[in-house]
Amino acid sequence: LANQSVLIHNLKNPDNKKELLTAEVVELLTSPLELAAYKNAIMEAMFKGTKRNVESEDNSKNVTVG
């Protein structure tokens, strides 16, 4: 998530690319209080990334064997 804006910039500006943030830089720029505030946003982004919509059909193609 930290590099998302940089990746978007690099995609839109191939001649003026910015360097991606490293884990060490993100750690230095982030305080524990900020992490607590970002917790909900991080969890929501994770759930959106793994969300699946499952729909059932009215007429099942599987036949009951018995």
N, CA, C and O atoms as a GROMACS GRO file, in nm:
protein
  264
    1LEU      N    1   0.081  -0.120   0.000
    1LEU     CA    2   0.000   0.000   0.000
    1LEU      C    3   0.085   0.126   0.000
    1LEU      O    4   0.047   0.228  -0.057
    2ALA      N    5   0.201   0.119   0.063
    2ALA     CA    6   0.285   0.238   0.074
    2ALA      C    7   0.334   0.284  -0.062
    2ALA      O    8   0.352   0.404  -0.083
    3ASN      N    9   0.356   0.193  -0.154
    3ASN     CA   10   0.408   0.229  -0.286
    3ASN      C   11   0.300   0.250  -0.392
    3ASN      O   12   0.333   0.275  -0.508
    4GLN      N   13   0.174   0.239  -0.355
    4GLN     CA   14   0.068   0.248  -0.454
    4GLN      C   15   0.071   0.382  -0.529
    4GLN      O   16   0.062   0.383  -0.652
    5SER      N   17   0.085   0.493  -0.458
    5SER     CA   18   0.087   0.623  -0.526
    5SER      C   19   0.211   0.638  -0.613
    5SER      O   20   0.205   0.700  -0.719
    6VAL      N   21   0.323   0.582  -0.569
    6VAL     CA   22   0.446   0.588  -0.650
    6VAL      C   23   0.429   0.506  -0.777
    6VAL      O   24   0.470   0.550  -0.884
    7LEU      N   25   0.369   0.387  -0.766
    7LEU     CA   26   0.347   0.303  -0.883
    7LEU      C   27   0.252   0.368  -0.983
    7LEU      O   28   0.272   0.359  -1.104
    8ILE      N   29   0.149   0.435  -0.931
    8ILE     CA   30   0.055   0.506  -1.020
    8ILE      C   31   0.127   0.619  -1.091
    8ILE      O   32   0.109   0.639  -1.211
    9HIS      N   33   0.210   0.694  -1.016
    9HIS     CA   34   0.288   0.802  -1.078
    9HIS      C   35   0.379   0.748  -1.187
    9HIS      O   36   0.386   0.803  -1.297
   10ASN      N   37   0.449   0.638  -1.157
   10ASN     CA   38   0.542   0.580  -1.255
   10ASN      C   39   0.469   0.529  -1.379
   10ASN      O   40   0.523   0.535  -1.490
   11LEU      N   41   0.347   0.480  -1.361
   11LEU     CA   42   0.268   0.432  -1.474
   11LEU      C   43   0.226   0.548  -1.564
   11LEU      O   44   0.229   0.539  -1.686
   12LYS      N   45   0.186   0.658  -1.501
   12LYS     CA   46   0.139   0.774  -1.576
   12LYS      C   47   0.252   0.860  -1.630
   12LYS      O   48   0.234   0.935  -1.726
   13ASN      N   49   0.370   0.851  -1.568
   13ASN     CA   50   0.485   0.933  -1.608
   13ASN      C   51   0.608   0.846  -1.631
   13ASN      O   52   0.700   0.848  -1.550
   14PRO      N   53   0.611   0.768  -1.739
   14PRO     CA   54   0.724   0.676  -1.759
   14PRO      C   55   0.859   0.747  -1.776
   14PRO      O   56   0.964   0.685  -1.755
   15ASP      N   57   0.858   0.874  -1.814
   15ASP     CA   58   0.983   0.948  -1.831
   15ASP      C   59   1.031   1.012  -1.701
   15ASP      O   60   1.144   1.062  -1.696
   16ASN      N   61   0.948   1.012  -1.598
   16ASN     CA   62   0.983   1.077  -1.471
   16ASN      C   63   0.949   0.984  -1.355
   16ASN      O   64   0.867   1.017  -1.270
   17LYS      N   65   1.014   0.867  -1.352
   17LYS     CA   66   0.982   0.766  -1.251
   17LYS      C   67   1.041   0.803  -1.116
   17LYS      O   68   1.151   0.858  -1.107
   18LYS      N   69   0.964   0.770  -1.010
   18LYS     CA   70   1.010   0.789  -0.872
   18LYS      C   71   1.056   0.655  -0.817
   18LYS      O   72   1.010   0.550  -0.861
   19GLU      N   73   1.147   0.659  -0.721
   19GLU     CA   74   1.199   0.538  -0.659
   19GLU      C   75   1.097   0.482  -0.559
   19GLU      O   76   1.034   0.558  -0.486
   20LEU      N   77   1.080   0.350  -0.558
   20LEU     CA   78   0.987   0.287  -0.465
   20LEU      C   79   1.040   0.296  -0.322
   20LEU      O   80   1.161   0.296  -0.300
   21LEU      N   81   0.948   0.304  -0.226
   21LEU     CA   82   0.986   0.308  -0.086
   21LEU      C   83   1.028   0.168  -0.040
   21LEU      O   84   0.969   0.068  -0.081
   22THR      N   85   1.128   0.163   0.044
   22THR     CA   86   1.171   0.035   0.101
   22THR      C   87   1.100   0.015   0.235
   22THR      O   88   1.043   0.109   0.290
   23ALA      N   89   1.104  -0.106   0.287
   23ALA     CA   90   1.042  -0.136   0.416
   23ALA      C   91   1.106  -0.052   0.526
   23ALA      O   92   1.037  -0.007   0.618
   24GLU      N   93   1.236  -0.030   0.517
   24GLU     CA   94   1.306   0.048   0.619
   24GLU      C   95   1.260   0.193   0.619
   24GLU      O   96   1.241   0.252   0.726
   25VAL      N   97   1.241   0.251   0.501
   25VAL     CA   98   1.196   0.390   0.491
   25VAL      C   99   1.054   0.403   0.544
   25VAL      O  100   1.023   0.497   0.618
   26VAL      N  101   0.967   0.310   0.508
   26VAL     CA  102   0.829   0.315   0.557
   26VAL      C  103   0.827   0.304   0.709
   26VAL      O  104   0.749   0.372   0.775
   27GLU      N  105   0.911   0.217   0.764
   27GLU     CA  106   0.918   0.202   0.909
   27GLU      C  107   0.964   0.330   0.976
   27GLU      O  108   0.911   0.368   1.080
   28LEU      N  109   1.063   0.397   0.917
   28LEU     CA  110   1.112   0.523   0.973
   28LEU      C  111   1.006   0.634   0.966
   28LEU      O  112   0.999   0.719   1.055
   29LEU      N  113   0.926   0.633   0.862
   29LEU     CA  114   0.827   0.739   0.843
   29LEU      C  115   0.696   0.715   0.916
   29LEU      O  116   0.609   0.802   0.918
   30THR      N  117   0.680   0.598   0.977
   30THR     CA  118   0.554   0.562   1.041
   30THR      C  119   0.572   0.546   1.191
   30THR      O  120   0.662   0.475   1.236
   31SER      N  121   0.487   0.615   1.268
   31SER     CA  122   0.493   0.602   1.413
   31SER      C  123   0.390   0.499   1.459
   31SER      O  124   0.295   0.470   1.386
   32PRO      N  125   0.407   0.442   1.579
   32PRO     CA  126   0.309   0.346   1.630
   32PRO      C  127   0.168   0.404   1.640
   32PRO      O  128   0.070   0.332   1.620
   33LEU      N  129   0.156   0.532   1.671
   33LEU     CA  130   0.023   0.594   1.678
   33LEU      C  131  -0.044   0.596   1.541
   33LEU      O  132  -0.165   0.578   1.531
   34GLU      N  133   0.034   0.619   1.437
   34GLU     CA  134  -0.021   0.618   1.301
   34GLU      C  135  -0.067   0.478   1.262
   34GLU      O  136  -0.170   0.462   1.196
   35LEU      N  137   0.008   0.376   1.303
   35LEU     CA  138  -0.030   0.239   1.271
   35LEU      C  139  -0.165   0.204   1.332
   35LEU      O  140  -0.247   0.137   1.269
   36ALA      N  141  -0.189   0.250   1.454
   36ALA     CA  142  -0.318   0.225   1.518
   36ALA      C  143  -0.430   0.294   1.440
   36ALA      O  144  -0.538   0.237   1.425
   37ALA      N  145  -0.404   0.414   1.392
   37ALA     CA  146  -0.505   0.487   1.316
   37ALA      C  147  -0.529   0.422   1.180
   37ALA      O  148  -0.641   0.426   1.128
   38TYR      N  149  -0.426   0.363   1.122
   38TYR     CA  150  -0.437   0.301   0.989
   38TYR      C  151  -0.489   0.158   0.994
   38TYR      O  152  -0.518   0.099   0.890
   39LYS      N  153  -0.502   0.101   1.114
   39LYS     CA  154  -0.538  -0.040   1.127
   39LYS      C  155  -0.667  -0.073   1.051
   39LYS      O  156  -0.671  -0.170   0.976
   40ASN      N  157  -0.771   0.007   1.071
   40ASN     CA  158  -0.898  -0.022   1.004
   40ASN      C  159  -0.885  -0.013   0.852
   40ASN      O  160  -0.941  -0.096   0.781
   41ALA      N  161  -0.813   0.086   0.803
   41ALA     CA  162  -0.795   0.101   0.658
   41ALA      C  163  -0.716  -0.016   0.601
   41ALA      O  164  -0.747  -0.065   0.493
   42ILE      N  165  -0.615  -0.061   0.674
   42ILE     CA  166  -0.534  -0.175   0.629
   42ILE      C  167  -0.618  -0.302   0.626
   42ILE      O  168  -0.612  -0.378   0.529
   43MET      N  169  -0.697  -0.326   0.730
   43MET     CA  170  -0.781  -0.446   0.735
   43MET      C  171  -0.887  -0.442   0.625
   43MET      O  172  -0.914  -0.544   0.562
   44GLU      N  173  -0.946  -0.326   0.601
   44GLU     CA  174  -1.047  -0.314   0.495
   44GLU      C  175  -0.986  -0.342   0.358
   44GLU      O  176  -1.048  -0.409   0.275
   45ALA      N  177  -0.866  -0.291   0.334
   45ALA     CA  178  -0.798  -0.315   0.206
   45ALA      C  179  -0.766  -0.463   0.189
   45ALA      O  180  -0.778  -0.517   0.079
   46MET      N  181  -0.726  -0.529   0.297
   46MET     CA  182  -0.695  -0.672   0.290
   46MET      C  183  -0.821  -0.752   0.259
   46MET      O  184  -0.818  -0.845   0.178
   47PHE      N  185  -0.932  -0.717   0.324
   47PHE     CA  186  -1.057  -0.790   0.300
   47PHE      C  187  -1.108  -0.766   0.160
   47PHE      O  188  -1.161  -0.858   0.097
   48LYS      N  189  -1.093  -0.646   0.108
   48LYS     CA  190  -1.137  -0.618  -0.029
   48LYS      C  191  -1.055  -0.699  -0.128
   48LYS      O  192  -1.107  -0.744  -0.230
   49GLY      N  193  -0.928  -0.718  -0.098
   49GLY     CA  194  -0.841  -0.794  -0.187
   49GLY      C  195  -0.873  -0.942  -0.190
   49GLY      O  196  -0.844  -1.011  -0.287
   50THR      N  197  -0.934  -0.993  -0.082
   50THR     CA  198  -0.965  -1.136  -0.075
   50THR      C  199  -1.114  -1.164  -0.085
   50THR      O  200  -1.156  -1.279  -0.072
   51LYS      N  201  -1.195  -1.062  -0.107
   51LYS     CA  202  -1.340  -1.078  -0.110
   51LYS      C  203  -1.382  -1.156  -0.235
   51LYS      O  204  -1.332  -1.133  -0.345
   52ARG      N  205  -1.474  -1.249  -0.215
   52ARG     CA  206  -1.529  -1.327  -0.326
   52ARG      C  207  -1.680  -1.323  -0.318
   52ARG      O  208  -1.737  -1.342  -0.210
   53ASN      N  209  -1.746  -1.299  -0.429
   53ASN     CA  210  -1.892  -1.302  -0.435
   53ASN      C  211  -1.935  -1.435  -0.494
   53ASN      O  212  -1.903  -1.466  -0.608
   54VAL      N  213  -2.008  -1.514  -0.415
   54VAL     CA  214  -2.054  -1.645  -0.459
   54VAL      C  215  -2.205  -1.638  -0.479
   54VAL      O  216  -2.278  -1.595  -0.390
   55GLU      N  217  -2.250  -1.681  -0.596
   55GLU     CA  218  -2.393  -1.682  -0.626
   55GLU      C  219  -2.436  -1.824  -0.656
   55GLU      O  220  -2.365  -1.900  -0.722
   56SER      N  221  -2.554  -1.861  -0.607
   56SER     CA  222  -2.610  -1.993  -0.633
   56SER      C  223  -2.710  -1.985  -0.747
   56SER      O  224  -2.783  -1.886  -0.760
   57GLU      N  225  -2.714  -2.089  -0.828
   57GLU     CA  226  -2.810  -2.096  -0.938
   57GLU      C  227  -2.938  -2.160  -0.887
   57GLU      O  228  -2.935  -2.247  -0.800
   58ASP      N  229  -3.052  -2.117  -0.943
   58ASP     CA  230  -3.181  -2.175  -0.904
   58ASP      C  231  -3.190  -2.322  -0.944
   58ASP      O  232  -3.232  -2.405  -0.863
   59ASN      N  233  -3.151  -2.354  -1.065
   59ASN     CA  234  -3.156  -2.492  -1.114
   59ASN      C  235  -3.016  -2.552  -1.106
   59ASN      O  236  -2.928  -2.518  -1.186
   60SER      N  237  -2.997  -2.640  -1.011
   60SER     CA  238  -2.867  -2.702  -0.992
   60SER      C  239  -2.836  -2.800  -1.105
   60SER      O  240  -2.924  -2.872  -1.151
   61LYS      N  241  -2.712  -2.802  -1.148
   61LYS     CA  242  -2.669  -2.894  -1.253
   61LYS      C  243  -2.632  -3.030  -1.194
   61LYS      O  244  -2.621  -3.129  -1.267
   62ASN      N  245  -2.613  -3.034  -1.063
   62ASN     CA  246  -2.577  -3.159  -0.997
   62ASN      C  247  -2.703  -3.240  -0.967
   62ASN      O  248  -2.802  -3.185  -0.919
   63VAL      N  249  -2.697  -3.368  -0.994
   63VAL     CA  250  -2.811  -3.457  -0.973
   63VAL      C  251  -2.788  -3.534  -0.844
   63VAL      O  252  -2.678  -3.580  -0.816
   64THR      N  253  -2.894  -3.547  -0.765
   64THR     CA  254  -2.884  -3.623  -0.641
   64THR      C  255  -2.875  -3.771  -0.673
   64THR      O  256  -2.958  -3.826  -0.745
   65VAL      N  257  -2.773  -3.834  -0.618
   65VAL     CA  258  -2.753  -3.977  -0.641
   65VAL      C  259  -2.798  -4.051  -0.516
   65VAL      O  260  -2.766  -4.010  -0.405
   66GLY      N  261  -2.874  -4.158  -0.534
   66GLY     CA  262  -2.916  -4.224  -0.412
   66GLY      C  263  -2.981  -4.348  -0.435
   66GLY      O  264  -3.022  -4.414  -0.340
   0.00000   0.00000   0.00000
